[in-house]
Amino acid sequence: MNKKEEIGERIKVMRMSRGMSQIDLANALRCGQSTIAMYETGKRMPDLEMVDFMADVFNVPPYAILYSEKEIEEMISISTVERRLLSAYRAADDNARFFALQMLESNPAKIEKSRA
């Protein structure tokens, strides 16, 4: 399943879980039923303005339409680690910063093994 189809499936699930028909959603978004059908089948991708409108209708954040739960968890996890690294780097003295950079730049294989 490609990204457009995944987004279309999420739109369909959100619509149906609220007991809405494609026509109901189209009316709420002020577009045609065929537009909703194309979104749901992955033939067309909603633009960001339409995603915002859908998010309001479904009462969800826009990213819930664009990303799967797994993708959202991965993004949060990565950004949390990056924030922790940046915070630690900023709090460190010059010697610790130098050592940290040297370690990260010279040992990527060793670091990758420790993550597994």
C-alpha positions as CSV (number, residue, x, y, z in Angstrom):
1,M,0.0,0.0,0.0
2,N,1.4,3.4,-0.9
3,K,1.3,6.6,1.2
4,K,-1.8,8.0,-0.7
5,E,-3.7,4.7,-0.1
6,E,-2.7,4.6,3.5
7,I,-4.0,8.2,4.1
8,G,-7.1,7.3,2.1
9,E,-7.7,4.3,4.4
10,R,-7.3,6.5,7.5
11,I,-9.8,9.0,6.1
12,K,-12.3,6.2,5.3
13,V,-11.9,4.7,8.8
14,M,-12.4,8.1,10.5
15,R,-15.4,8.9,8.4
16,M,-17.1,5.5,8.9
17,S,-16.3,5.5,12.7
18,R,-18.3,8.7,12.9
19,G,-21.2,7.2,11.0
20,M,-20.7,9.6,8.0
21,S,-21.3,8.8,4.4
22,Q,-19.0,10.1,1.7
23,I,-21.7,12.6,0.9
24,D,-21.9,13.7,4.5
25,L,-18.1,14.3,4.6
26,A,-18.1,16.0,1.3
27,N,-20.9,18.4,2.5
28,A,-18.9,19.1,5.7
29,L,-15.8,19.9,3.6
30,R,-17.7,21.7,0.9
31,C,-16.4,19.5,-1.9
32,G,-17.8,16.8,-4.1
33,Q,-18.4,13.2,-3.1
34,S,-16.1,12.1,-5.9
35,T,-13.3,14.0,-4.3
36,I,-13.8,12.0,-1.1
37,A,-13.9,8.8,-3.1
38,M,-10.6,9.7,-4.8
39,Y,-9.0,10.4,-1.4
40,E,-10.2,7.2,0.1
41,T,-9.0,5.1,-2.8
42,G,-5.6,6.8,-3.0
43,K,-6.2,8.2,-6.4
44,R,-5.8,11.8,-5.1
45,M,-4.0,13.3,-2.1
46,P,-5.7,16.0,0.0
47,D,-3.8,19.3,0.2
48,L,-2.8,20.6,3.6
49,E,-5.7,23.0,3.8
50,M,-8.1,20.1,3.2
51,V,-6.3,18.0,5.8
52,D,-6.8,20.8,8.3
53,F,-10.5,20.9,7.4
54,M,-10.8,17.1,7.8
55,A,-9.0,17.3,11.2
56,D,-11.6,19.8,12.4
57,V,-14.5,17.6,11.2
58,F,-13.0,14.5,12.7
59,N,-11.8,16.3,15.8
60,V,-8.3,15.0,15.5
61,P,-4.9,16.6,15.0
62,P,-3.9,16.9,11.3
63,Y,-1.0,14.5,11.8
64,A,-3.5,11.7,12.7
65,I,-4.7,11.9,9.1
66,L,-1.2,12.0,7.5
67,Y,0.7,9.5,9.6
68,S,0.1,6.0,11.1
69,E,0.4,5.5,14.8
70,K,3.7,3.7,14.2
71,E,5.1,6.6,12.1
72,I,4.0,9.1,14.8
73,E,5.7,7.0,17.6
74,E,8.9,6.8,15.6
75,M,8.9,10.6,15.0
76,I,8.4,11.3,18.6
77,S,11.0,8.8,19.7
78,I,13.6,10.2,17.3
79,S,12.9,13.8,18.2
80,T,13.0,12.9,22.0
81,V,16.5,11.4,21.6
82,E,17.7,14.3,19.5
83,R,16.4,16.8,22.1
84,R,18.2,14.8,24.9
85,L,21.4,14.8,22.9
86,L,21.2,18.5,22.1
87,S,20.4,19.3,25.7
88,A,23.3,17.2,27.0
89,Y,25.7,18.7,24.5
90,R,24.7,22.3,25.4
91,A,25.2,21.6,29.1
92,A,28.6,20.0,28.6
93,D,31.9,21.8,28.9
94,D,34.2,22.1,25.9
95,N,36.2,19.0,26.7
96,A,33.1,16.8,26.9
97,R,31.7,18.3,23.7
98,F,35.0,17.6,21.9
99,F,35.0,14.0,23.2
100,A,31.3,13.4,22.3
101,L,31.8,14.7,18.7
102,Q,34.9,12.6,18.3
103,M,33.2,9.5,19.5
104,L,30.1,10.0,17.3
105,E,32.0,10.8,14.2
106,S,34.7,8.1,14.5
107,N,32.6,5.1,15.7
108,P,29.3,4.8,13.8
109,A,29.5,1.0,13.6
110,K,30.1,0.6,17.3
111,I,27.3,3.0,18.2
112,E,24.9,1.3,15.8
113,K,25.6,-2.1,17.5
114,S,24.9,-0.6,20.9
115,R,21.4,0.5,19.7
116,A,20.4,-3.0,18.5
